[in-house]
């Protein structure tokens, strides 16, 4: 049996470790934080169990859903997903139903959108390799400016500098005929209406996987700081790390890395061109602001998107609408997410006050209802698909593929947008490569996921 080192105890790393340990391999998971789960972890704060933003269990892969629900057992809660988007001072269904938006924007704006759409079809931009041009060519400039432009600026930066791959990954592009057909016949869009959520916070998923790993004699080392990864003759030979102020070494047969791919040059010696490409890859940090409220409920929705520039936050979720067990009966908590590159580096207090001020404009709360706040920063929350990112990603990936016993996977390790189910599947696929001696490059190139909001 192989000795496998896994870097990172997020969903991908843990899922990989679980599969490998079930197959009898010796696994050691190194995690820098003091808990498992990564961005899918939960933590306790006073009388609350908090997540790092909203998470749900829904997948188009039945085997993954069966796996997660099996881990949770009776602690898996079934609920109807409720999500909205706030536009023009009103709340609309999400995913966006274009007919609903058009019917509420007024005749003049609707006419402008239709004319803009027609113009884009008659006279499209010559190239559409950037986010802005790609969407204008498919929706028209008016719809683009109303629905997509401000949100992109708030999350990733200037749309004209972003790759079209971002739009292809994140946005379903219907044509005019499908919009009309959906309106007349009320065609149901593919979305996760029925979702599942762990009774005591989403972190239960990671904790249950970790329990399974330990039961299979796997090792999970928390608060482990990796200092270097050594290689020789095209293979990883050792990992150096510090735990409890003690330096230790692992000599693995295989290494599965789920850490951000742009951090690898700090740990692993590699050719200058590959190291330079890795450093060009960027992730966007996220600020998370928790508002603790002296009310049983504020919203009916699980989460609401706020794409317009007049709101500093991108999304607001109410965790108690996922599970009533994560908060006291007479209190609730709102989670506001901020990624705007223009303000993300401002002070904690400054961002909190800006969020609070903007949220109060909605009229759902008064300031006296909020009795406490909490501010956290999530480093590297989102990959930033700037133009040219794929060339840099291909260069660093090609080098990592040349190492005979190294796999970089997961949301951070592949620089990709993945939901929880995708992360688990990536962990299973990486484990399968080790167990059955498959090529990770071939497996990775055959992966294609559909993101369902």
N, C-alpha and C positions, 0 to 999 in steps of 0.2 A: 504493500500500500504506500501511496505517495505522501510526503510531508508537504502540505500546502499552506502558504502564508497568505492571508487576505487582509488588505489594507482598507480599513473603513468598515464600520458596523452600521451602515445604512441598510435599507431594504435589499439592495442588490448584493452587498457583501454578505449579509446574514443569510439570504436565500441560497447563495452559492455555498456557504459554509454548511448549511443544513443538508443540502443535497450530497455534498462530498462526505460529510460525517455519516449520513445514512448508508453510503456506499462503503464505509469502513476506512476512509482515508483519515489521516491525522491532520486536523485543521487548527490553525492558530489565527485568531482575528485580532488585529491591532487597531484600536480606536483612540483618537486623541481626546475625545470628550469623556465625561464621567457617566454617560448613559448611552444606550444603544438607540438606533433609529434615525440618526441624522436629522434632516428636516421633517421626517415623519415621526419624530419622538413626541412624547408628552411630558409635562413637568407640573409639579404642584406649586401653587402660589396661594398661600393662606387657605381659604375654603374652596378653592377652584382647582380643577385639572385643566391645563391649557395645552393647546396645540400651537404649532408655528404656522398659523393660518389654517384655512379649511382643507380637509382631506375627505375623500369618500372612497368606498369600495364599490367599483363598478368596472366591468371589463367585458370585452367581446371574446375573451378566451375562457371558456367554461372551466378548463382544468385549473386555471389560476384562481378563479372565484371559488371553486370547490376547495382548493388548498387553503385559502385565507379563511373561509367560513369554517373549515374543519379545525383550524388552529384556534379560532375564537369560541367555537361551540355555542352555548346558550348566551354568551356575551355579545353576539352579533345582533345588532338592532336593525330591523328593516324599516325604511321610511321613504316617503315620497319626496324627491328632491324639489326644492323651491328655489329658483334663482331668477334674478331680474337684472336689467341694465337701466341706468338712470340717464335719460336724455331729454333735453328741452324742458326740464323741470318736471318730468313725469317718469314713472317706472314702467318699463316694458318687459315682455317675456325674454328670457335668455335660455338657450341660444336665440339669436336675433331672428324674429319673424318679420321679414321685410314688409310684408303687407300691413302688419300691425303698426309698424313705424310710419310707413307712408300715409296710412289713413289718419294719423294723428299729427302730422306735421303741417297740415294746411295745403290748400290747392296750389299756392304760388311756389312753395318749397318743393312740393311733389313734382310740379311741372319743370322746375329747374333741374331736379334730379334726373327726370326722364330725358330732357334735352341734353344734359351733360353725358348721360349714358350713351345716347345715340351718337354724340360727337366723338366719344372715345372709340366707338366701334367703326365709325367712318374714317376717323383720322387718328389712329393710335400712335403712341410714342414709338419712335424707331427702335428703341431697346427697352427691355423691362427687366433688367438684371438687378434692379434695386427695389426695395419694398414699396416705395412711393409709386414708381412707374408701373410696377406689376399690378397694383390694385387700381390705379387710375385707368389703366387699359381694360380692366375687367368690370369696374363699377361706374366709371366716370368720376370726374374731379369733385363734383358736389357731394356724392355719397361718400367718397373717400374722406373728404374734409369733415363731414358730419360724424362718421362712425369710426374711422381708423386712425386718422392723422394724430390727434391729440393723445390718444392712448399710447401709440407707439413712442411719441416724444416722452411721455411720462414714465415709460418702462425701460426703453432701450436707448433713446437719443434721437438725433435727426433722422427721419425716415429715408431721406435721399442717400444717406451713408450706410443704410442697412441692406443686407442681401435680400433678394427676392425669396430665398430659401425660407426665411422667417415667415413670410406670408403664406407660402405653400404649406408649411408645417402647421401653422396656427389657424388659418382661415379657410373655411369651405366657401368656394366661389360658385354660387348658382347662376344660371343664365336667366335672361328675362322671361323666357317661356316657362321655366320651372317655377319662377316666382308667381307668375299668373296662374299656373296650374295648381300650385299649393294653395293659393288664395281661393280659387273657385271650388276645388274639391277637398280643401282642408286636409291635404296630405300631411301625415305625421312625420316630422323630421326625426332623424336618428339622434336620440339623446338619452341620457341616463336618468329616466324618470324614477325608477325604483333603485335606491342605493342602500348600502349597508354601512354601518358605523359601529365601532367597538363601544361597548357600554361605558367604559371608564377612560375614554380618550383614545385617539388613534394610535398612540404609542403602544397600546396593548398588542398590536400586530407584531412589532419588532420584539417586544418582550417575550411573546409566546415562541417566536422563532428562536430567540436566544436560549430559552428554556430547552427547546428541542436539541439545539446544538450541544449544550452542556450534558443533556441526558445521553447523547451519543458520544460522550467523552471528548468533545471538542473544547477548545480553550478560547475564551474571550478576555483580552487584556484591555481594560479601560485606562484612560489617562496615560496612554503610551505615546511618546514623542519619537517619531522616526527621524533619525539623524542622517542616515545614508543607506543607499542600496548599491551593493557592489556587483560587478559582472566580470566575467572572464570567458574568452572564446565564444562570445555570442550567447551566453546564458547568465542568468542571475545566480550568484553564488551565495550571497548573504545579505541579510537586512540587519542594520544596527539601530537599536532604539533604546530609549531611557524610560524606565518605569520605577516610581518610588525612589528617584534619585540614583538608581542602579542601572548601569549600562549593560545591555544584553545583546546577544546575537542569535539570529535564526538562520539556519542554512536550509532553505527550502528546495524541494524538487520543482515546485511550481509557485508562481506568485500571481495573485489576482488583485489588481489595483482598482479601487473605486474613488481614489482621491482626484481632485481637479487636475486635468491633464497639463495645465500650464504650471503646476507646482513641481512636476517631475524633474525639470532641470536642476532644481535645488537639491535633489536627493540622488539623482542618477546621472553619472557621467555619460554624455552623448555628443555626437558631432555638432559643431557650431551651428550649421544650418538648421538642424532639427531643434536645437535648444532655442535658437532665435525665433523659429516658427511657433514653438510652444509659448514663448513669452508674449507673442503677438495676440494670442487668444485671450479674450476678455470675458469675465463674468460680472454681472451686475449685482451689487449688494442690495439688501432690502431692509428697511426699517419696519418694525412691527410695533404698533401702539395698541395696548389693551386699555379699554375704558370700562371700569367696573361701575355698574349702575344699580341704583336702589329701585329696581323694577323687576317683575317676573319675566317680562318680555318687552323688547323694543320693536323688532321686525318680525314678520311672518316668514321671511326667506332665510335659507341657509347662508346665502351670500348675494351681494349686489355689486355689479361692476359700475365704476364711475369713470368713463372715458374722457369726459370733458376737462379742459384745462383749468376751469374755475375751481375744481376740487383737487387738493394736493394729494389725496390718496387715490389708489387705483381700484381697490376692492374693500368692501366691509363685510364681515361675516359675524354671525351670532352663534357661538359654539353650542349654546343651550338648545338650539333648534336641531342639533344633531343628536344630543342625548341630554335628558334632564338630570342625569346623574353626575354631571361634571360641575354643577354649580348649586349653591343654596337655593331653596325653594323660592325665596322672595327677592333674589338677586339674579343678575345676568351679566355677561361680559361681551363687549363688542371688540372685534379684532380688525384694525385698520392697517392696510399694507401700503407702503410708500417705497417706490424705486426710482423716482425722478432723478436723473443724473445731475440736474441743476441744483437740487437741494439736499441730496442724500448725505452730503458731508457737513451739513449744518448741525448745530448742537442738538442734543437729545431734547432739551426743553423747548427749543425753537420749533422743531418738527412736531412735537406733541401739541403745542399750543396752536400751530397752524391747522393740524388735523381736527382738533377739538372745535376751533372756530368754524371751520368749513362744515363739519358734521352738524353743528347746531343750526346752521342755515336751513337744514332740511325740515326743521320743525318737529322732529320726532322726540326730542329731549330738550330739557332746559339744563343749564349748567349745574344747578343744585342737585340734579338727579345723579350726577357723577361723583362718587365719593373716593375714588382712587384711580391711579393710572400706573401703567408699567410700560417701559420702553426697552426693546431689544433690537440688536442688529444681527441680521443673518448674512454672513459673508458668502459671496459667490452663489446667490440664490438662483440667478437666471443666466444662461449662456447668452452672449450678445453676438448675434449673427451679422457682423459688419461685412461690407463688401470685401471679398478676398479672403474671408475666414476659411473657406473650404480648401484653398491652396495650402494655407498654413496647417490646417488640421490634417490634410492628406500627408504632408511631409513628416510631421511628428508621428502619425499613425504608422506610416511605412517603416520608420525606424523601429518603433516598438514591435511591429510584426516580425522584424528581423531577429529579435531575441527569442530564442527557442522555447523559453518557459515563462513568458510574461504575457498576461492578458490585462488590458485596460478596458473596463466596462462600466456600465451604469450611467446615470445622468451626468455625473461630473467627469467620469473617466472616458466618456464618448462625446462629451460636449453636445448633448442632444436634449431635446424636450421630451421627457418621458413622464407618464403618470405612474402611480404606484404599481399597477398591474404590470406595466412594461418593465419597471425596475426589478420586480420579482422574476419575470420571465428571463431577463438578461442574466440574472444570477444563476438561474437554472441552466441556461444555455452555456454559460462559462464553465459551470461544473461538468456538464456533459462533455465538453471538449477535453477536460482532464480525464474523466472516467473512461471515455471511449477513444481517446487519442485523435480527436478531430482538429481540423485547422480553424482557429478562431477567426482568421481573416475571411475564410469562405463562409462561415456561419454569420459573421457580422454583416457581410455584404448582402446577405439574403434577408436581412431583417427589415421589416416595414410595419410600422404601427399606425393605427388610426386613433387620433386623439378625440375623445368624446367628452364634451363639457356638460 
